[in-house]
Amino acid sequence: MPWQPLQLFLQSLEGKLEGKVALITGGASGIGECTAKLFSKHGAKVVIADIQDEQGHSVVNSIGLSNSTFIHCNVTNEDHVKNAEDKAVSTYGKLNIMFNNAGTTDGPKPRIIDNEKWI
Ligand SMILES: NC(=O)c1ccc[n+]([C@@H]2O[C@H](COP(=O)([O-])OP(=O)(O)OC[C@H]3O[C@@H](n4cnc5c(N)ncnc54)[C@H](O)[C@@H]3O)[C@@H](O)[C@H]2O)c1
């Protein structure tokens, strides 16, 4: 029964994202890309905000241009983040969800104070 928790989680999403607009930073790859695809599958419009333009456009093409859009956004730049929010509202009329996912780390370390690279 290892799939049961995942199935219950997916069932709990049913209908909840229909018509919502989500801004996903770091949406061009990894967890952000998977989230963008999952949110879209459940009816959300997604704005993918990332520094990887080519990869971001590729994710939009795979989701579909009617349900997703890409904006170049470096989350360390406040103006970029504001532009991404504005893009969501100008494209889809509202912004319901922000997934603040973009980031990098310098690999797992047992002691948190040994980490040097953060966004
Ligand atoms: N994968 C893991 O096991 C894990 C564990 C703990 C935390 N996290 C965190 O979860 C988040 C996603 O992880 P992932 O494994 O999908 O990483 P990933 O490297 O696959 O994806 C990160 C995405 O963020 C984008 N990005 C990086 N810097 C950015 C910036 N300044 N502005 C905008 N976009 C930027 C990258 O281009 C990339 O598309 C990260 O914040 C990571 O630190 C991941």
The ligand as an SDF file (V2000), in Angstrom:
LIG
                    3D

 44 48  0  0  0  0  0  0  0  0999 V2000
   15.5030   18.4100   -4.2420 N   0  0  0  0  0  0  0  0  0  0  0  0
   15.6770   18.3400   -2.9280 C   0  0  0  0  0  0  0  0  0  0  0  0
   15.9350   17.2670   -2.3490 O   0  0  0  0  0  0  0  0  0  0  0  0
   15.4940   19.5640   -2.0530 C   0  0  0  0  0  0  0  0  0  0  0  0
   15.6250   19.4370   -0.6780 C   0  0  0  0  0  0  0  0  0  0  0  0
   15.4530   20.5550    0.1320 C   0  0  0  0  0  0  0  0  0  0  0  0
   15.1640   21.7840   -0.4400 C   0  0  0  0  0  0  0  0  0  0  0  0
   15.0580   21.8840   -1.7630 N   0  0  0  0  0  0  0  0  0  0  0  0
   14.7530   23.1920   -2.3060 C   0  0  0  0  0  0  0  0  0  0  0  0
   13.6130   23.0880   -3.1610 O   0  0  0  0  0  0  0  0  0  0  0  0
   13.7550   24.0160   -4.2230 C   0  0  0  0  0  0  0  0  0  0  0  0
   13.6720   23.2880   -5.5720 C   0  0  0  0  0  0  0  0  0  0  0  0
   14.6460   22.2520   -5.5920 O   0  0  0  0  0  0  0  0  0  0  0  0
   14.9340   21.3810   -6.8990 P   0  0  0  0  0  0  0  0  0  0  0  0
   15.5640   20.1340   -6.4380 O   0  0  0  0  0  0  0  0  0  0  0  0
   13.7050   21.3260   -7.7350 O   0  0  0  0  0  0  0  0  0  0  0  0
   16.0670   22.2910   -7.5860 O   0  0  0  0  0  0  0  0  0  0  0  0
   16.4000   22.4710   -9.1430 P   0  0  0  0  0  0  0  0  0  0  0  0
   17.8140   22.9800   -9.1750 O   0  0  0  0  0  0  0  0  0  0  0  0
   16.0350   21.3000   -9.9450 O   0  0  0  0  0  0  0  0  0  0  0  0
   15.4310   23.6630   -9.5720 O   0  0  0  0  0  0  0  0  0  0  0  0
   15.6010   24.9560   -9.0510 C   0  0  0  0  0  0  0  0  0  0  0  0
   15.0360   25.9360  -10.0660 C   0  0  0  0  0  0  0  0  0  0  0  0
   15.1940   27.2360   -9.4990 O   0  0  0  0  0  0  0  0  0  0  0  0
   15.7150   28.0780  -10.5060 C   0  0  0  0  0  0  0  0  0  0  0  0
   16.4540   29.1410   -9.8800 N   0  0  0  0  0  0  0  0  0  0  0  0
   17.6550   29.0850   -9.2570 C   0  0  0  0  0  0  0  0  0  0  0  0
   18.0090   30.2930   -8.8140 N   0  0  0  0  0  0  0  0  0  0  0  0
   17.0140   31.1420   -9.1890 C   0  0  0  0  0  0  0  0  0  0  0  0
   16.8100   32.5420   -9.0270 C   0  0  0  0  0  0  0  0  0  0  0  0
   17.7030   33.3080   -8.4110 N   0  0  0  0  0  0  0  0  0  0  0  0
   15.6620   33.0860   -9.5010 N   0  0  0  0  0  0  0  0  0  0  0  0
   14.7570   32.3100  -10.1390 C   0  0  0  0  0  0  0  0  0  0  0  0
   14.8920   30.9870  -10.3420 N   0  0  0  0  0  0  0  0  0  0  0  0
   16.0140   30.4080   -9.8590 C   0  0  0  0  0  0  0  0  0  0  0  0
   16.6080   27.1940  -11.3670 C   0  0  0  0  0  0  0  0  0  0  0  0
   16.8400   27.7540  -12.6460 O   0  0  0  0  0  0  0  0  0  0  0  0
   15.7900   25.9090  -11.4030 C   0  0  0  0  0  0  0  0  0  0  0  0
   14.8690   25.8990  -12.4720 O   0  0  0  0  0  0  0  0  0  0  0  0
   15.0910   24.7230   -4.0310 C   0  0  0  0  0  0  0  0  0  0  0  0
   14.8520   25.9360   -3.3490 O   0  0  0  0  0  0  0  0  0  0  0  0
   15.8770   23.7440   -3.1830 C   0  0  0  0  0  0  0  0  0  0  0  0
   16.8590   24.4130   -2.4180 O   0  0  0  0  0  0  0  0  0  0  0  0
   15.2170   20.8110   -2.5960 C   0  0  0  0  0  0  0  0  0  0  0  0
  1  2  1  0
  2  3  2  0
  2  4  1  0
  4  5  1  0
  4 44  2  0
  5  6  2  0
  6  7  1  0
  7  8  2  0
  8  9  1  0
  8 44  1  0
  9 10  1  0
  9 42  1  0
 10 11  1  0
 11 12  1  0
 11 40  1  0
 12 13  1  0
 13 14  1  0
 14 15  2  0
 14 16  1  0
 14 17  1  0
 17 18  1  0
 18 19  2  0
 18 20  1  0
 18 21  1  0
 21 22  1  0
 22 23  1  0
 23 24  1  0
 23 38  1  0
 24 25  1  0
 25 26  1  0
 25 36  1  0
 26 27  1  0
 26 35  1  0
 27 28  2  0
 28 29  1  0
 29 30  1  0
 29 35  2  0
 30 31  1  0
 30 32  2  0
 32 33  1  0
 33 34  2  0
 34 35  1  0
 36 37  1  0
 36 38  1  0
 38 39  1  0
 40 41  1  0
 40 42  1  0
 42 43  1  0
M  CHG  2   8   1  16  -1
M  END
$$$$
